[in-house]
Amino acid sequence: MENPTHSLPSLFKQLGLPNDPVSIDQFIAAHSPLKPELHLCDAFFWTKSQADFLRDEILDDADWAEVVDQLDVMLRKGRGM
């Protein structure tokens, strides 16, 4: 299996969010769990540009898609997965 092109910290940086491990853990804790029927990009806490980026990356199966999926899973289950 290939390593993902991008890391979770780099995704947080791309989204304009603090990307150190403590900040990522705090973000996951503050925003999880997401409801199963809610698309990640439709969560209330994203700005329009963040939501558009997340949606486009998944729809286009782009470079960021794998790490966006990782974030989605983490937000559904919490950090301790």
N, C-alpha and C positions, 0 to 999 in steps of 0.2 A: 504494500500500500504506500502510495506517495504521501509525503508530508504536505500539509496544506500550504498554499502559497502565502497566506497571511496568518498572523497570530491573533489571538483574542486582544492582547494589548494594542496591536496595530489597528484593529477594528475600532476599539474605543477611541483611539487617537483620530482615526478617520471621521468618526462621528462627532468629534470635538468634545469628547468627555475625558475626564481624568483616567489615565490608563495604567496606573500602578496597581499591583495586586490587591492592596487594601481597598482602594477606590472601586475596583471591579467587584470585589466581594460585597462591598456595601451597596453598590448598585443592584446586584443580583438579589441581595437580601431585601432591599427596599421595594423591589418591583416584582417579586415572585410570590406566589405562583400565578402565571397567566392562565386564564380560562382556556380550556381545550379548544373551544370553537373560535377563539380570537386569533387572527393572524398577527404575527409578531409586528409587522409594520403598522397595524391598526391600534396598537397599544397607545393609551392616552399620553404617555410620558415623552413621546418623540416629538421633535419639531417637524414641520412639514418637510424640510430638506432631509432630515434623518430618515423619516418614514419613506420618502421617495427613494432614497439611496437603498435602504433595506429591501424594499419591494422590487426595485429594478435589478438588484444583484441576484435575487432568487429567480425572478421571471426569466432573466437572461442566462441563468446558470453561469454567471460570470466568476471572475477570480475570487471574489469575496464570498461566494455562495456557501462554501463549506464552513467557514468560520461564522457566518450569519446563522447557519443551521445549528452550529454549536451553541451560540448565544441563545437561540430559540429554546433548545433543550434545557439549558441551564435555567432560563427564566420560567420554565414550566415545572421543573423539579427542585429548584433552589440550588445553591452552590455545592452542597455536599453530595454530588452524584457519583 
